[in-house]
Amino acid sequence: MFYTKLEKERVQCSLCPRKCVIPKDKTGFCGVRKNIEGKLFSLVYGKAIAVHIDPIEKKPLFHFAPGSECFSFSTVGCNLDCDYCQNWEISHPSVITGENLSPEEIVERVKSMDIPGIAYTYTEPTIFFEYACDTMKLAKKEGLYNVWVSNGYIQPEAVKKISKYLDAINVDIKGNKEFYRKVCRVPNPEAILEALKLYKKLGVFIEVTNLIIPGYNDSEKDIKGMVSWIKNNLGEDTPLHFSRFFPDFRMRDVPPTPVETLEKAWRIAHNAGMKWVYIGNVVGHEKENTFCPKCGNLLVSREGYVTKIVRQRCKCGERLLIKGKKWVNF
């Protein structure tokens, strides 16, 4: 899907904003979409490199089908190149590998396990679009939910197609334009924000994660700017997760994010009027719980990945935001 034939047996991919022009027998930036005799082929269709059963909160999605488990899988490949990638061994592999697992087999496996949904995660689901899309169509027919964990670097036409089958998405807004260009090798990060606005318009439930890296995207200006954009374009109801960085890949010499930095980010977002703000990757932190944005009463408690809904409506009248209720037993 999503390519145009050019002269001299070249093709131009139009799946993500890179719009790679790919010569014969070469792949695009993601490494998994190849020009074979003037046609663009996915090299990872039906090849799952990672398969696990995860709690939905691990994505993280805190306000969609809370407490449920999801069948989580990915292929190799990614259309970003982040210096701090935690899954770098599979996001930028030297060879294409994976377990043969068809969309039909995935859906049958999920049904046999009595699990309510599927998460397309670990690497970037955009780059295995055809595999994801076919799986999602079958999942929808069987009454399962579909959620993506994504970097948001995707073209509008692809967003429109996948949103027909996508229930929820967590997108990582990584930093300002300079951060995207220097640390993630993204030439036009504006496309990510445009994709988020389109997902919102098309009715996909959105949560946002911001991994805060000391000295890179942790300034008050950066955080305030991101929070303001989210509130103005996605809404104050958008759940926002500030996540702690740990050294990895090409950033092994950068220290972990101080907890105080995350707490400061939480206060900035809360004071700006964002209703559902969280701190992640800090074991046992109270801001993993959901509190009433008006009066501070506990609405949802989380210990590890054990979720307990204390009340769906606060004493003050504020309602707990929950999507995907049909997949949850309260």
N, C-alpha and C positions, 0 to 999 in steps of 0.2 A: 504494500500500500504506500501511497504518498511519494511518488517520484516521477520525474519527467525524463524522457529520452533526449539526448543531445547528439550533436554530430560527432563523428569519429568514435562511435560506440561508447561515449561517455554518458553518464546519467547524473541527474541532480536530485538528491534526496530532499524531500520537503516535510519530513516528519518533525524535525526539531529546527529551531531558528538558526542553526549553523548552515543549513542548506548546502551541505557538502556536494561539490562537484567531484564525481568519482570516476577515474579512468577504468578501463577494462581490467578485470582480475584484481582490483584493489577494493579496500573497504573504506568506509567513512571514518570520521573521528572516533565513533563509538566502538569500532572494531568488529561489529557483528552484522553489518549490512553490506553485502558485497555485490559488485558489478560483475555479473557472469554473462558474457556475450551480449552486452547491451541491455540487460534486465537486472533490476535490483532484487536481490534475494536476502531473506533473513537466514543467518547461519545458526540461530539459536531456537528456532521454532521446535517446540516439543522437547527441549533439552534443559531440564531443571537442575541447576547446580546446587541449590540449597532448598531443603524442604523441612519444615518444622511445624509443630502445633504451638501457637503462641496465644497468650491473653491479648485481647484487643488493646489493653492499656499499654502494651509494650511498643506500640507503633509510633508515638503514643496517640491514641484516640480515647479521650476521657468522657466525651459526651455523646458517643455513638455506640449503641448496643453495649453499654458498660457491663463488665463482668463476664462477657462471652469469650469463647475461644474461637480462633480462626486458623484455617489451614494457610500457612504462609510459604510462598515460594518465589524464586527468581531464576533468571539465567545469568550468564556472565555478561559483562559489558556495561558501559556508562557513557553518557554524552557530556559529562563534566570531568575535570581532572583536579580534584581538590587535594591540596597538600596534606590534609589531616584525615583523609578517608579511612574509616574503620574497617571497611570491607574491600580494601585495595587489591587483595589477592584475587578476588573474583570480579571486581569492577574493571580491572585492566589486565586481563590474563594474556599470556603469550600464546596459548592455544585455546580453541573452543572445546569445552568439555561440558558434561552434564548427563544426568540420568534421563533415559528416554521415558517421557511421561506426557501423554497426549492430553488435550483438554478434556476429552471424554473420561479418561482414567482419573484425572484430578477430581472431576465432579462426582464420579462414582465413589471415589475414596472418601471424599468429604461426606457424602450421604451415608456411607456405611459407618462412619464414625459419629454420626449424629451431631455434627458441628454446624453452626448456623451460617458460616460465611468463609470467604477467601480473601487473603491479603496479598497484594502484589508488591513486593518489598525487597529489602536487603541491597539490591542494586537499583537501577532506574527502570521502572516498568515501561516508560516511553520507548526504550530501545528494543523491547520485545513486544511491541505493540500488537502485532498480528496474533501471536500466541496468547497474550492477555485478552485481547478482544474476543477471540473464539471461545476461550474459557469462560469469560464473563457472560456471553450470550447464553451458554448452556446453564451456567449457574443461576441466571435470572429466571430461566424457564422452570428451574427446580426450586425456586423460592429462597435461594441463598443470597446473602449480601456480598457485595464487592467493594473493597477499599484499597486505595493506593497509598503508598508512602513514596513521595516524589520530590524531585528538586524543582519541578514546575517548568522545566525548560522544554517546551513543546509548542508546536504551531497551532493556531486557532482551529483549523479544519480538523486536526486530530482531536483537539479538546471537544469539539462538537460531536464527533463520532463516538468517542468513548464515554461521554457524559450520559448517553442514553442508558448505559448499563452500570454506571458508577454511582454508588450510594454516598461514599464519603472519601475524603482525601486529607492527608496531612502533608503539607508542603513546608520544606525547610527554607525560610528566608534567611540567607546566610550573612548578609551585610550590605554595605553601600556599594556603589558601582565600582569603586577602586578595588575593594576587597574581592568582588566577583572576578574582576579582570586579572588581578595579580595572584590570588590564592586558588581560584577555581578554574582559570583559563576560559572565562565566559566573555566573549567580545561585546555582547549586547544584552546585559541583564534586564533591561527594561521589558523584554519579552516575557520574563517570569511573572512580573507584576500584571501584565496584560492577560496572561493565562489565568492567573488567580481571579481577576475580575470576571473573566468569561465563565469559569467554573461556577462562581457565585451566581451569575446571571442565569445559568442553565440549571440551577437548583441542586448542585452537588454540595453536600455539607462539608465545610472546611474547618480544619484546625491548623494552626501554624506553630512551627518550632523554630527557635533561634538558638543555635549552639554558640555560646559566648566564649571567645578565645582571647586570653589575656594579651593586650598590646595590639590586637588586630581589629576587633569589632566591639570592644567593650566600653567605648566612650559614652558619656551621657548624651552627647549629640546624636550619635548613631542610634542609640536605643530609643530616644525620644522621636527621632525621625521615623523609625520603623513603626513604632506604636501609633504615631499619628496617621501614617499611611494606612495601616490595618483598620483603625477605627473609622477613618473617612471613606474607605473603599470596600471593606468587607463587613464592617459593623462592630459595635461594642460587644455583641454577643459571641464574637469569634474567640474560641478558646486559644490561649497563647501559652506556649511552653518555653521557658528559658532553661536550656540544658547545659550541664557542666561538661566542659572539654577535658579530655585526658590525652596525653601525648600519644601520637601514632603516626605511622607512615613517614612523611618527610618532615613532620613537626614533633619529633621525639625530644627535642631540646626545649620545647615550650612547656612551662609548668601548668598543672591543672588549674582550672578557674577557681579563684577564691570563692567560697560560699557567700561571703559578704557582697561580692560583685553581683551574684545572682539575686540576692535579696534586694539590692539596690534597684536592679532592673525590674523586679517584681513590684516594688513600690512605685516606680515611675509609671508602669502600665496601669496599676491599680488607681493611682491618683489621677491618671488621665481619663479614667472612666471605663476602662476595660473590665468586663464583669467576671471573666473566668480566666485567671492567671495562675500559672503553676511553675514550680521549680523542679527540674528533673535531673537524674543522674546523681542525686545526693540521697543516699539511703536513709530512710526514716524521717526526712524533712517534713515538717507539718504542712508546707505549702504543696505537697502532693495531694492533700485533701481538697475537697471542694467546700468553700464557705459561702454563705449568703453574701452577695456583693453589697447589700444594704446594711445589714446589721451584724454580720460576722458569725451567725450560727452555723454549726457544722451540718452540711447537707449530705456529703458523701465522704466516707473514710476509706483510705487505701493503706494497706500494710503490705509492702512488696507488691505483688499483683493480685492480692485478695481485696476485692472491692465490695463495700457494703453501702447501700443507699439508705441513709438515716431517715430522710424525708424528701418527698418530691415537691413539697410546698412549704416554705419557711413560715414561721409564726407571724412574720411581718407582712406576708402575702406574696413575697417574691417566689416565682416558680423556678425550679431546677430545669435547666436546659438539657433535654435528652432527645436524641434522634435515634431511629432504629429500634423503637420500643417493641415492635412485633417480634424481634429476635431475642428478647430478654424476659426472663421470668422473675418478676419483682416479688 
